[in-house]
């Protein structure tokens, strides 16, 4: 159901509206932070370096690193789109 909802969006302004309706501001900030962490880890930064680069706490970088290690191939599929900005 959510897939169809998000797939129905065909432009960035509508996507931003859908995100605002679906997630709180804090949740949206956390999603961006998580992808910044994935990007930094993929570039080879240590967790301590990630916490300075993103910026975030070392604990947050460590949690992101765990997800990154467990899902590296899947994350790698999406990083080119993340970096396209």
Backbone bond lengths (Angstrom), bond angles and torsions (degrees), N, CA, C in turn:
res aa  C-N    CA-C-N  psi(-1)  N-CA   C-N-CA  omega(-1)  CA-C   N-CA-C  phi
1 X - - - 1.442 - - 1.538 111.32 -
2 X 1.337 117.96 -47.69 1.460 120.24 178.55 1.522 111.60 -64.88
3 X 1.320 115.86 -35.59 1.461 119.42 177.89 1.525 109.92 -58.04
4 X 1.320 117.16 -47.74 1.464 120.69 -179.64 1.528 111.18 -63.57
5 X 1.314 116.58 -38.86 1.465 120.63 178.61 1.520 110.80 -61.30
6 X 1.323 117.23 -50.93 1.459 120.36 -178.73 1.530 111.68 -70.71
7 X 1.306 117.24 -32.87 1.461 120.78 178.72 1.535 111.26 -67.57
8 X 1.326 117.24 -25.29 1.461 121.12 -178.57 1.522 112.83 -69.90
9 X 1.318 117.88 -14.82 1.464 122.24 -178.40 1.523 109.11 -82.35
10 X 1.332 115.90 131.03 1.461 118.66 -175.78 1.529 113.88 -117.99
11 X 1.332 117.35 2.14 1.459 118.71 178.07 1.527 109.99 -148.85
12 X 1.320 114.87 161.32 1.467 120.18 -174.27 1.531 114.00 -65.14
13 X 1.343 119.53 -41.36 1.471 117.88 178.23 1.533 112.87 -60.18
14 X 1.337 116.96 -41.23 1.465 119.90 177.86 1.529 110.98 -67.22
15 X 1.325 116.23 -36.38 1.460 120.04 177.52 1.529 110.19 -63.26
16 X 1.326 117.12 -44.43 1.466 121.27 177.78 1.528 110.61 -60.89
17 X 1.316 117.12 -40.41 1.466 120.83 177.33 1.518 110.46 -62.88
18 X 1.318 117.10 -44.99 1.461 121.13 179.13 1.525 111.02 -61.81
19 X 1.320 117.17 -42.41 1.464 120.27 177.16 1.526 111.22 -60.87
20 X 1.329 116.71 -43.68 1.465 120.62 -179.91 1.522 111.90 -64.39
21 X 1.326 116.63 -34.76 1.462 120.51 178.13 1.522 112.35 -74.21
22 X 1.317 116.76 -28.59 1.464 122.13 -172.65 1.522 112.84 -93.66
23 X 1.327 117.02 -38.77 1.462 121.78 -173.85 1.523 110.94 -120.91
24 X 1.319 116.25 149.47 1.459 120.24 173.68 1.525 109.03 -71.83
25 X 1.319 115.75 164.84 1.468 120.09 176.55 1.529 110.39 -57.42
26 X 1.314 116.47 -42.14 1.468 121.19 179.86 1.532 111.24 -62.42
27 X 1.325 117.19 -42.02 1.472 120.70 178.87 1.521 111.06 -64.08
28 X 1.330 116.86 -39.27 1.470 120.01 178.61 1.529 110.68 -66.04
29 X 1.326 116.80 -39.53 1.465 120.98 177.70 1.527 109.82 -62.77
30 X 1.340 116.78 -42.52 1.465 120.55 179.84 1.531 111.96 -64.58
31 X 1.335 117.09 -37.13 1.469 119.30 178.12 1.532 110.87 -64.45
32 X 1.324 116.68 -43.36 1.465 120.03 178.02 1.526 110.78 -64.01
33 X 1.327 115.99 -41.63 1.460 120.08 178.17 1.526 111.02 -60.37
34 X 1.341 116.65 -43.26 1.468 120.22 -179.08 1.514 110.90 -60.08
35 X 1.343 118.14 -42.26 1.464 120.27 -179.50 1.518 111.98 -72.50
36 X 1.324 117.79 -30.32 1.471 119.95 173.22 1.530 109.86 -64.69
37 X 1.334 115.84 -39.39 1.468 120.81 177.69 1.527 110.06 -63.41
38 X 1.342 117.12 -48.42 1.467 120.62 178.68 1.521 110.69 -56.63
39 X 1.328 116.71 -44.55 1.463 121.25 -179.04 1.526 110.48 -61.85
40 X 1.323 116.89 -46.09 1.467 120.90 -179.36 1.528 111.36 -63.68
41 X 1.325 116.60 -42.32 1.464 120.03 178.46 1.524 110.94 -64.19
42 X 1.316 116.43 -40.50 1.460 120.57 179.09 1.528 111.28 -64.89
43 X 1.329 117.39 -28.56 1.460 121.78 176.43 1.524 111.90 -79.23
44 X 1.342 116.62 -1.11 1.456 120.33 174.48 1.516 115.72 94.99
45 X 1.326 117.94 8.41 1.456 120.09 179.64 1.525 110.59 -71.96
46 X 1.329 116.07 147.21 1.467 120.95 174.05 1.527 108.46 -74.61
47 X 1.310 116.70 166.87 1.460 120.13 179.48 1.533 111.22 -60.42
48 X 1.315 116.67 -39.25 1.471 120.26 178.73 1.536 110.20 -66.01
49 X 1.332 116.82 -40.48 1.469 120.48 177.04 1.520 110.77 -66.35
50 X 1.333 117.12 -38.07 1.461 121.94 177.76 1.522 109.71 -59.92
51 X 1.339 116.59 -44.26 1.465 119.92 -177.90 1.530 111.83 -61.14
52 X 1.317 117.19 -28.84 1.465 120.96 177.13 1.524 111.58 -84.00
53 X 1.323 116.91 -36.62 1.465 122.31 -176.28 1.525 111.89 -72.38
54 X 1.325 117.65 -37.62 1.476 120.25 -170.42 1.530 114.02 -70.51
55 X 1.263 127.78 -49.20 1.462 133.80 -16.78 1.530 111.37 -83.67
56 X 1.328 113.87 150.84 1.459 121.75 177.65 1.521 107.79 -159.87
57 X 1.315 116.27 174.57 1.463 118.99 177.84 1.529 109.63 -73.80
58 X 1.312 116.09 159.17 1.462 120.95 176.65 1.526 109.09 -62.51
59 X 1.327 117.46 -36.48 1.466 121.56 178.70 1.534 110.01 -61.29
60 X 1.329 117.13 -44.41 1.468 120.85 178.50 1.531 110.32 -64.15
61 X 1.318 116.93 -41.71 1.471 120.64 177.34 1.523 110.46 -62.55
62 X 1.328 117.23 -38.86 1.467 121.65 179.37 1.522 110.98 -65.65
63 X 1.319 116.98 -43.08 1.473 120.06 176.90 1.527 110.81 -62.10
64 X 1.331 115.96 -43.52 1.464 120.08 177.63 1.511 111.89 -63.36
65 X 1.332 116.94 -37.52 1.467 121.42 179.58 1.525 111.03 -64.94
66 X 1.333 116.48 -36.83 1.465 119.99 178.24 1.528 110.20 -63.36
67 X 1.329 116.35 -46.71 1.473 120.40 178.02 1.524 109.53 -62.98
68 X 1.330 116.91 -41.83 1.461 121.56 179.70 1.521 111.27 -59.52
69 X 1.341 116.76 -48.30 1.471 120.40 179.75 1.529 111.59 -61.00
70 X 1.319 116.82 -39.82 1.463 121.03 -176.00 1.525 113.09 -77.57
71 X 1.330 117.69 -15.65 1.469 121.19 -173.84 1.529 112.20 -137.06
72 X 1.313 116.75 30.47 1.460 121.24 -171.91 1.538 113.31 -56.40
73 X 1.323 117.42 -44.11 1.468 120.27 -178.78 1.521 111.81 -64.59
74 X 1.329 116.85 -43.19 1.457 120.37 -179.61 1.528 110.79 -66.58
75 X 1.321 116.40 -41.79 1.469 120.77 179.15 1.519 109.61 -63.89
76 X 1.313 117.47 -40.53 1.469 121.86 -179.90 1.524 111.92 -59.53
77 X 1.316 117.67 -30.47 1.469 121.16 178.05 1.533 111.45 -64.21
78 X 1.341 117.06 -31.61 1.460 121.12 -174.21 1.525 113.68 -98.72
79 X 1.325 118.22 -17.06 1.464 120.02 -177.85 1.531 114.06 -60.97
80 X 1.337 120.50 -36.21 1.467 117.63 177.27 1.532 112.41 -59.06
81 X 1.313 118.11 -38.25 1.467 120.62 177.42 1.522 109.98 -67.91
82 X 1.325 117.45 -38.96 1.463 121.72 177.78 1.525 110.35 -61.17
83 X 1.322 116.32 -40.70 1.460 121.24 -175.69 1.526 113.15 -82.59
84 X 1.309 117.66 -8.54 1.459 121.52 -176.90 1.529 113.36 -68.51
85 X 1.309 117.23 -15.40 1.469 121.16 -179.36 1.493 112.45 -64.45
